[in-house]
Amino acid sequence: MSAVDLFPAIDLRGGSVVRLLHGDYSAETRYGDAPLAVAEGFAAEGARWIHVVDLDAARGDGPVNREVIGSIAERLGSAGVRVQTGGGVRSVDDAAQLSDLGVSRVVMGSAAVREPELVARASELVPVAVGLDHREGRLATDGWTVESEVSVEDALRSFPTAEAFIITDISRDGALNGPDTDGLVHAVQSSGRRIIASGGVAGLDDIATLGGVRGLDGVIVGRALYEGRFTVSEAIDVLERSA
């Protein structure tokens, strides 16, 4: 069993590094104005992937952080570190532009739920991960502001060309209250697809638990890193020992 990949997260709003609580734009914590330096620090500690989210684009305010994303992808790509980017990727053109910037994988969420065929078309240009953000198993779209009747389980069967799925329990995102391990185990076992966990990781015990989930592909971590609960290198070490 190979080790689960760690995806340190950089959420961008107006060029700054921030985190939201439960996806609430009014509950924002700011962690600085140097996202490239943050990304380079994560890479220096051994991260093989960086997960970048454009929160402005996700809310429909336009791709105002695209230049920053491009600088991260260019600088880290030369060191063999891959960038996975989401937030406002709503068209094949969006995916193509991010690919041209050097992004290794784009994340499509709201647009994919509304129009699954977009994933198939975008996948011809760049690997696509489908973001499945949910509350109690039902997907939420448009920056988590619109509730959907689509279930996570149904969505996992709807995107045959997707390279991966990122499953986020919104109630846990940014809350440091532990991941939805049971739900993730079920998703991995029932779908057989590449699953990346997101939301709730609070400490190295959570990392160890997720590292032991057979078949899980990766885990995205944000607030716990920024609040110093553990480092990227410590988390990678735990994941490697848990494999």
N, C-alpha and C positions, 0 to 999 in steps of 0.2 A: 504493500500500500504506500503510495507516494504521499509526501507531506501536503497538507492543505496550504494553499498560497495565502499570504497576508496582503490585503489591499488597503494601505493607509489612505484615508480619505482627505481630500481638500475640497471644501465647499466654498465657492466663490460668490460674493455679492458685491458689486461695484468695485471689483478688483481686490477686495479684502478677503481674508480667510475667516470664515464664520462657521457657526453650527446653529441649527435651529432645534427647538424642543418640540417633538411630535410634529415636525413639519410646519410649525407656526411661524410665519414671517415676523410676527410681533414679539416672538420669544427668541431673540437672536443673541448669541454671545460672540463677540469679535475677538479673534486671536492674532490679529496683526495684518500688516499691509505688504508682506513679502512672500507671496505664494511660491515663487520660484525657489527662493531660499529654503522654504519648508520642504518642497519636493526634493531638492538636492539633499537635504538632511535625511529624509526618509531613505533615499537611494543609498546614501553613504552607510546607513545602518543595515543594508542588505535587502531592502525591498526590491522585488522583481517586477512589481506592478504598482502603479499609483492610480487611485480612483478619484477623478475630478468631476465635480458637478457644478454646472452653471445655474445658480439659483435664479438669477435674473431672467435668463432665457426660459427656465422652467415655468415661471410665472407669466410669461408672455411679454416681457419687457425688452426682448431682443437679445442677440448674442453679444452683449457688451463685454463679455470676458473672453471672447475668442482669441484675441491677441495674446492674452496671458496663457491660455491653454496651448497655443502654438509654441510659445517660448518654452513652456515646460516640456512639451513633447519633443521639441528639437534638442534641447539640452540633455534630457535624460535618454533620448533615443541613441545618442552617440555613445552612451555608456551601457547600452543593452537593456535599459529599463523601459518597460512598456507602459503606455498610458491608456486607461479606459475612461471614456468621457460620456456623461449624460447631462440631461437638463435641456429641454427645448429642442431635442432632435426630432423634428416633426415631418421631415421630408427626405427624399433620396438626395436632394441637393444639400441639405444640412449634413447628411452623413458623408457625402463626397467632399465637402469643404473641410470637415474635420479630418478625414483621411488624408487630404492634401497637406494638412498641417503636421502630419506625422502621428496622429492618434492611431493606436493599434486596434482598438475595439470601441464601437459606439454603443451607447445604451439608449434604447427606444422604449418609452413607457406609455404615456397617454396616447400618442399617435398609433402605436402598435395595437393597443386595445381597441381603438376605434376602427382601424384599417389594417388587419393582419397582413395583407398583401404587401404593405410597405416594407415589412421585414424581409420578405423574399427578394424584393427588388434591391433594397439597400445591401443585402448580403452578397450581391454580385460584385459590390465595390469594396466592401470592408466587413470584417467580422462584426456581428451584431449580438449584443446581449439584450434580452428583453427584461425590463424592470417591472417586477410584479410587486407593487406597493399595496398593502392591504390592511384593512381593519377587520379583525375577526374572520379572516378568510375571504373577504370580498374586496375586490380591487378598488382603489381610489385613484383618480386621475387629475390632471390639470393642477399640478402642484399640491396634490392631495386634498383639493377643495371640492371635488365632485365624486360622489359615491357611485359605484357601478354594481350591477347585478352579476358580473362575471366573477367566478370563483378562481382561486389560485389553481386548483386541481384542473379545472377546464382549460385555463390558459396554458398550462404546461403541455397540453396536447394540441395547441393551436398554431404553433410556430415551428414547423419541421426544419427550417433553415437556420434557426437561431443557434449560435455557437454556445450560448450560456443563458442562464436566467438568474437575475438578482432578486432575491425575495426579501422584502423589507416589511417587518411588522411595525406599522406606524406608531402604535402605542408604546413601542420600546425605543424608537429612534431618538437618539440623543438623551435618553433618560437614565442610562447606566443601571438598568434594572434587570439585566440578564437577557440572553437571547431566547427565542422560541425554539428550543432544541427539539421538542417533540414534533412540532410542525415541520421543521427542516428535515428531520429523519424521515417523516412520512413522505415529504416531497421527493427526496432523493430515492427512496425505495420504490415509490409508486410510479415515478416517471422514468427513471433511468437516465435522466438528462443531467447536464453539468449545472450544478446549483452553487451559487455564491450567497452566503448568509450576510445579512445586513441588519443592524439595529440591536441595541441593548447590551453590547459587550462592555463589562465594567471592570474586569480584572483578568489576571492570568488564569484563574480557575475556569472562567468562561472560555478562554482561548483553548485551554486543555480539553474541555468538554467538546468543543466544536472540532478540534483536531482529531478527536477519536471517532467522529461520525464517518463511518465507512462510505466512501463515494462522494463526500462533500468536496467541492473544488476549491472554494476560497471563502475568506471571511473579511468583510469590510469593517474597519475600525476607525473611528473619528474622535469623539469627545474624550474617551479614556486616554488617548495619546496626548491630547492637548492639555489635559489636566494632570498629566504626569503619573498616572496610575501604573503605567509600565512603558517601556520603550519598544520601538520597532524591533530592535535586535533581540530583546527578551522574548517578545511574542513569537518571532520566527524560531527561536530556539525551542520554545515550548511546542510549537506545531511540529517541528522536526522530531522531537522526542515522543510526541503523541501518535505519530504515524505507525 
